Amino acid sequence: MGFLDNSGDIILDAVLTDTGRMRLARGDGSFKIVKFALGDDEINYELYDKNNASGSAYYDLEILQSPVLEAFTDNAASMKSKLVSIPRNNLLYLPVLKLNEVFDTTATAKHTTGDFLVAVDSDTEKELEVSDTGASVAGVLFGENPGSNGNRIRVDQGLDTTAVSPGRNLDPLLLETQYLIELDNRLGFIVSNEDATRASISFVDDDNIASYYLSRGTDREYIGMIKDTTESANQTIAGPRGTRLVMKVGASLELNTSDFLFDTIGVTETITNTKSGSGGASFKTIKSNIRVTGVNTGYRIDIPVKFCKKV
């Protein structure tokens, strides 16, 4: 890996995605370049100097001379900040994705550990579901029986600003209608909150990361409009709101039936406030992330999850 020479001519450095290389290797004619993406990971726009004494030609000179890395072939490391094309040039605010933990402080909030805990088998589900007082514990997802638990992950989209009333409609150009969800396929899978059915995997890359493309038109059990237009305490987007993504996480068969991955890439730790008592119990855990990306806007967030198995 090196830097591109940006001292003179403009250089366009492009690489294929994992899916593109896979189709190219097939040699069956399925390879065709139909989309491309641009990113600005290395650019610091604060270097724009409109007060440069040398004139307007030098305002963005430092930005143009910023060192830019060669294109990465690893999709997990490349283009963390994608560029988007929006016809309007008078926008003051751009939409974001935010984890909504206030919609239901028990059902949509993270666990006190700061993660969503995925209980990989029924014994772990029983241990983590309630405290020693019988109270429901927030942030615990049932990995073996997803439909038996009301806890879920909710991501909201919209303009997170108090300068624009939430009663205003979000511009259709800024409305997110498609989401890309990425999750380690060795550990778990995405499940519907409505009927606990598994989402269809679009593809699994060479790093065992499964990608799920969900669309509002075909996956309404996951994606819907946020209808609350008030300054409600259970909304996390302060301004005009768009769509919301709701999902659960199931545990893989490997985690459910075996300790191999826990012993290989996990740790053993104590989680407090479980059915056994306030002191908690011992669990084998694997910490991971679920990455959610808005396909239209390019905005993305990482949601921390921890797969747990009672020792």
LOPALUM-217191 format. One record per residue (C-alpha): residue number from 1; residue in one letter; x, y, z. Coordinates in Angstrom, 1 decimal, always signed. Example, Ala and Ser with C-alpha at 12.3 -4.5 7.8 and 13.67 -1.06 7.14 Angstrom:
REM residues 2
   n res     px     py     pz
   1   A  +12.3   -4.5   +7.8
   2   S  +13.7   -1.1   +7.1
//
This chain:
REM residues 311
   n res     px     py     pz
   1   M   +0.0   +0.0   +0.0
   2   G   +1.3   +3.4   -1.0
   3   F   +0.3   +7.0   -1.8
   4   L   -0.7   +8.3   -5.2
   5   D   +1.4  +10.9   -6.8
   6   N   -0.8  +14.0   -6.8
   7   S   +1.9  +16.6   -7.6
   8   G   +0.7  +17.0  -11.2
   9   D   -1.8  +15.1  -13.3
  10   I   -5.1  +13.8  -11.9
  11   I   -4.8  +10.1  -11.3
  12   L   -7.9   +7.8  -11.3
  13   D   -7.1   +4.6   -9.3
  14   A   -9.9   +2.1   -9.4
  15   V  -10.3   -1.5   -8.1
  16   L  -12.9   -4.2   -8.3
  17   T  -15.1   -5.1   -5.3
  18   D  -15.0   -8.7   -3.9
  19   T  -18.1   -9.4   -5.9
  20   G  -16.6   -8.0   -9.1
  21   R  -13.5  -10.1   -8.8
  22   M  -15.6  -13.2   -8.1
  23   R  -17.6  -12.7  -11.2
  24   L  -14.6  -11.9  -13.3
  25   A  -13.0  -15.1  -12.2
  26   R  -16.0  -17.1  -13.2
  27   G  -15.4  -16.3  -16.9
  28   D  -19.1  -16.9  -17.7
  29   G  -20.0  -13.4  -18.9
  30   S  -21.6  -12.4  -15.6
  31   F  -18.9   -9.7  -15.0
  32   K  -20.1   -6.3  -16.1
  33   I  -19.2   -3.0  -14.5
  34   V  -22.6   -1.3  -13.8
  35   K  -21.8   +0.9  -10.7
  36   F  -18.9   +2.8   -9.2
  37   A  -18.4   +4.7   -6.0
  38   L  -16.2   +7.6   -4.9
  39   G  -14.8   +8.3   -1.4
  40   D  -12.9  +11.1   +0.4
  41   D  -11.5   +9.3   +3.4
  42   E   -8.2  +11.1   +3.4
  43   I   -9.6  +14.7   +2.9
  44   N   -9.7  +17.3   +5.6
  45   Y  -12.1  +20.0   +4.4
  46   E  -11.0  +22.3   +7.3
  47   L   -7.9  +23.0   +5.3
  48   Y   -9.9  +25.2   +2.9
  49   D   -8.5  +28.7   +3.5
  50   K  -10.8  +31.4   +2.0
  51   N   -8.5  +34.1   +3.6
  52   N   -5.3  +33.0   +1.8
  53   A   -3.4  +36.1   +0.8
  54   S   -2.4  +34.6   -2.5
  55   G   -5.9  +34.7   -3.9
  56   S   -8.8  +32.3   -4.6
  57   A   -6.6  +29.9   -6.6
  58   Y   -4.9  +29.0   -3.4
  59   Y   -8.0  +28.5   -1.2
  60   D   -8.2  +24.7   -1.8
  61   L   -4.5  +24.1   -2.6
  62   E   -3.7  +22.3   +0.6
  63   I   -6.7  +20.0   +0.0
  64   L   -5.7  +19.2   -3.5
  65   Q   -2.2  +18.4   -2.3
  66   S   -3.4  +16.1   +0.5
  67   P   -1.7  +12.6   +0.3
  68   V   -4.2  +10.0   -1.0
  69   L   -3.8   +6.3   -0.6
  70   E   -3.9   +3.9   -3.4
  71   A   -7.3   +2.2   -3.8
  72   F   -7.8   -0.6   -1.3
  73   T   -8.8   -4.1   -2.6
  74   D  -10.2   -5.0   +0.9
  75   N  -13.8   -3.9   +1.0
  76   A  -13.7   -3.9   +4.8
  77   A  -11.1   -1.1   +4.9
  78   S  -11.9   +0.9   +1.8
  79   M  -14.2   +4.0   +1.3
  80   K  -15.5   +4.5   +4.8
  81   S  -16.9   +7.9   +3.6
  82   K  -18.7   +7.6   +0.3
  83   L  -19.6  +10.6   -1.8
  84   V  -23.2  +11.2   -2.9
  85   S  -24.8  +13.2   -5.7
  86   I  -27.6  +15.6   -4.8
  87   P  -29.1  +17.9   -7.5
  88   R  -29.9  +20.7   -4.9
  89   N  -27.0  +22.9   -3.9
  90   N  -28.8  +24.9   -1.2
  91   L  -29.0  +22.3   +1.5
  92   L  -28.1  +23.3   +5.0
  93   Y  -28.4  +19.9   +6.6
  94   L  -27.8  +16.3   +5.5
  95   P  -29.6  +13.3   +6.9
  96   V  -28.0  +10.9   +9.4
  97   L  -28.7   +7.5  +10.9
  98   K  -29.0   +7.2  +14.6
  99   L  -29.6   +4.3  +17.0
 100   N  -32.9   +4.9  +18.7
 101   E  -32.6   +3.7  +22.3
 102   V  -35.4   +5.9  +23.7
 103   F  -38.3   +4.6  +21.6
 104   D  -38.7   +1.9  +24.3
 105   T  -36.1   +2.1  +27.0
 106   T  -36.4   -1.7  +27.6
 107   A  -37.0   -3.0  +24.2
 108   T  -34.7   -0.8  +22.0
 109   A  -31.9   +0.2  +24.4
 110   K  -28.5   -1.3  +24.7
 111   H  -27.4   -3.4  +27.7
 112   T  -25.6   -1.7  +30.5
 113   T  -22.4   -3.2  +29.0
 114   G  -22.8   -0.8  +26.1
 115   D  -23.6   -3.6  +23.6
 116   F  -26.6   -5.5  +22.4
 117   L  -26.2   -9.0  +24.0
 118   V  -27.1  -11.9  +21.7
 119   A  -27.9  -15.0  +23.8
 120   V  -26.8  -17.9  +21.6
 121   D  -28.8  -20.7  +23.3
 122   S  -31.8  -21.2  +25.5
 123   D  -29.9  -21.5  +28.7
 124   T  -28.2  -18.2  +28.1
 125   E  -31.5  -16.6  +27.1
 126   K  -33.0  -17.6  +30.5
 127   E  -30.0  -16.3  +32.4
 128   L  -29.8  -12.9  +30.7
 129   E  -33.5  -12.1  +30.1
 130   V  -34.3  -11.0  +33.6
 131   S  -32.4   -9.9  +36.7
 132   D  -32.6  -11.6  +40.0
 133   T  -35.6   -9.5  +40.9
 134   G  -37.5  -10.7  +37.8
 135   A  -37.2   -7.4  +36.0
 136   S  -36.7   -7.5  +32.2
 137   V  -33.2   -6.5  +31.1
 138   A  -32.7   -4.1  +28.3
 139   G  -30.4   -5.0  +25.3
 140   V  -30.8   -8.8  +25.4
 141   L  -31.6  -10.4  +22.1
 142   F  -32.7  -14.0  +21.9
 143   G  -30.3  -15.7  +19.4
 144   E  -31.9  -19.2  +19.5
 145   N  -35.6  -18.1  +19.8
 146   P  -35.7  -14.6  +18.3
 147   G  -39.5  -14.5  +18.2
 148   S  -39.8  -15.2  +22.0
 149   N  -38.4  -11.8  +23.0
 150   G  -39.6   -8.3  +22.3
 151   N  -36.1   -6.6  +22.4
 152   R  -34.9   -5.3  +19.0
 153   I  -32.5   -2.9  +17.3
 154   R  -34.0   +0.3  +15.8
 155   V  -32.2   +2.8  +13.6
 156   D  -33.8   +6.1  +12.7
 157   Q  -33.1   +8.3   +9.7
 158   G  -33.6  +12.1   +9.2
 159   L  -32.3  +15.6   +9.9
 160   D  -31.0  +15.7  +13.4
 161   T  -31.3  +19.4  +14.0
 162   T  -33.6  +21.6  +16.1
 163   A  -33.4  +24.3  +13.5
 164   V  -36.0  +22.6  +11.4
 165   S  -39.3  +21.4  +12.9
 166   P  -39.9  +17.7  +13.0
 167   G  -43.4  +18.5  +11.6
 168   R  -41.8  +19.4   +8.2
 169   N  -41.6  +16.6   +5.6
 170   L  -38.2  +15.3   +4.7
 171   D  -37.1  +16.1   +1.1
 172   P  -37.6  +13.0   -1.1
 173   L  -34.0  +13.4   -2.2
 174   L  -32.8  +12.8   +1.3
 175   L  -35.2  +10.0   +2.2
 176   E  -33.4   +6.7   +2.8
 177   T  -35.3   +3.8   +1.2
 178   Q  -32.6   +1.1   +1.0
 179   Y  -30.2   -0.2   +3.7
 180   L  -27.1   -2.4   +3.5
 181   I  -26.5   -4.4   +6.7
 182   E  -23.2   -6.2   +7.2
 183   L  -22.6   -8.9   +9.8
 184   D  -20.0  -11.6  +10.4
 185   N  -21.7  -14.7   +8.9
 186   R  -19.9  -17.0  +11.3
 187   L  -21.6  -15.4  +14.3
 188   G  -25.2  -14.6  +13.4
 189   F  -27.8  -13.5  +10.9
 190   I  -30.5  -10.8  +10.6
 191   V  -34.1  -11.6  +11.7
 192   S  -37.4   -9.8  +11.2
 193   N  -38.9   -8.2  +14.3
 194   E  -42.4   -9.0  +13.1
 195   D  -42.3  -12.8  +12.5
 196   A  -38.7  -13.8  +13.3
 197   T  -38.0  -14.9   +9.7
 198   R  -34.4  -14.7   +8.5
 199   A  -33.5  -12.1   +6.0
 200   S  -32.1  -13.2   +2.7
 201   I  -28.3  -12.8   +2.3
 202   S  -27.2  -11.0   -0.8
 203   F  -23.7  -12.3   -0.7
 204   V  -20.9  -13.4   +1.6
 205   D  -17.4  -11.9   +0.9
 206   D  -14.0  -13.5   +1.3
 207   D  -13.8  -12.3   +5.0
 208   N  -17.1  -14.1   +5.8
 209   I  -19.0  -10.8   +6.1
 210   A  -22.6  -11.3   +5.0
 211   S  -24.3   -8.4   +3.2
 212   Y  -28.1   -7.9   +3.4
 213   Y  -29.7   -5.4   +1.0
 214   L  -33.1   -4.3   +2.3
 215   S  -35.5   -2.1   +0.4
 216   R  -38.6   -0.3   +1.6
 217   G  -40.5   -1.5   -1.4
 218   T  -39.9   -5.3   -0.7
 219   D  -38.9   -5.5   +2.9
 220   R  -41.6   -3.6   +4.8
 221   E  -41.2   -5.9   +7.8
 222   Y  -37.8   -4.2   +8.3
 223   I  -38.2   -0.7   +6.9
 224   G  -41.0   +1.8   +7.5
 225   M  -41.8   +5.5   +7.7
 226   I  -41.4   +7.3  +11.0
 227   K  -44.9   +8.8  +11.4
 228   D  -44.3  +10.7  +14.7
 229   T  -43.8  +14.4  +13.7
 230   T  -43.8  +15.8  +17.2
 231   E  -41.0  +16.7  +19.6
 232   S  -41.5  +13.4  +21.3
 233   A  -39.3  +12.0  +24.0
 234   N  -39.2   +8.6  +22.3
 235   Q  -37.7  +10.0  +19.1
 236   T  -33.9  +10.3  +18.6
 237   I  -34.1  +12.5  +15.4
 238   A  -34.7  +16.1  +16.4
 239   G  -35.8  +17.4  +13.0
 240   P  -37.7  +16.1  +10.0
 241   R  -37.8  +12.3  +10.0
 242   G  -37.5   +9.7   +7.3
 243   T  -37.5   +5.9   +7.6
 244   R  -36.7   +3.5  +10.4
 245   L  -35.0   +0.2  +10.3
 246   V  -36.0   -2.5  +12.9
 247   M  -34.3   -5.9  +13.2
 248   K  -33.3   -8.6  +15.5
 249   V  -30.2  -10.8  +15.5
 250   G  -30.1  -14.6  +15.5
 251   A  -27.1  -16.8  +16.5
 252   S  -25.4  -19.1  +14.1
 253   L  -25.6  -22.9  +14.5
 254   E  -21.8  -22.9  +15.2
 255   L  -22.2  -20.6  +18.3
 256   N  -25.4  -22.4  +19.4
 257   T  -23.9  -25.9  +19.4
 258   S  -20.1  -25.4  +19.8
 259   D  -17.6  -23.5  +21.9
 260   F  -15.0  -23.5  +19.2
 261   L  -15.3  -19.9  +18.0
 262   F  -15.8  -18.7  +21.6
 263   D  -12.5  -20.3  +22.6
 264   T  -10.7  -19.2  +19.4
 265   I  -11.7  -15.5  +19.0
 266   G  -13.7  -14.8  +22.3
 267   V  -13.1  -14.2  +25.9
 268   T  -14.7  -15.3  +29.2
 269   E  -16.1  -12.6  +31.4
 270   T  -18.6  -11.9  +34.1
 271   I  -21.9  -10.1  +33.2
 272   T  -23.7   -8.6  +36.1
 273   N  -27.4   -8.2  +36.9
 274   T  -28.5  -11.6  +35.6
 275   K  -31.0  -14.2  +36.8
 276   S  -28.3  -15.6  +39.1
 277   G  -28.0  -12.3  +41.0
 278   S  -26.6   -8.8  +41.0
 279   G  -23.1  -10.3  +40.9
 280   G  -23.9  -11.9  +37.6
 281   A  -22.6  -15.1  +36.0
 282   S  -19.7  -16.2  +33.8
 283   F  -20.1  -16.1  +30.0
 284   K  -18.1  -16.8  +27.0
 285   T  -18.4  -13.8  +24.7
 286   I  -17.4  -12.6  +21.2
 287   K  -17.6   -8.9  +20.5
 288   S  -18.5   -7.7  +17.0
 289   N  -20.3   -5.0  +15.1
 290   I  -23.3   -4.8  +12.8
 291   R  -22.7   -2.1  +10.1
 292   V  -25.7   -0.3   +8.8
 293   T  -25.3   +1.9   +5.7
 294   G  -27.9   +4.0   +3.9
 295   V  -27.6   +3.1   +0.3
 296   N  -29.0   +6.4   -1.0
 297   T  -27.3   +8.8   +1.4
 298   G  -24.1   +6.8   +2.1
 299   Y  -24.3   +7.5   +5.8
 300   R  -23.4   +4.5   +8.1
 301   I  -23.2   +3.5  +11.7
 302   D  -21.7   +0.6  +13.6
 303   I  -23.8   -1.1  +16.2
 304   P  -21.9   -3.0  +18.9
 305   V  -23.1   -6.5  +19.6
 306   K  -21.8   -9.2  +21.9
 307   F  -22.6  -12.9  +21.4
 308   C  -22.9  -14.6  +24.8
 309   K  -22.9  -18.2  +26.0
 310   K  -23.4  -19.1  +29.6
 311   V  -20.5  -21.1  +31.0
//
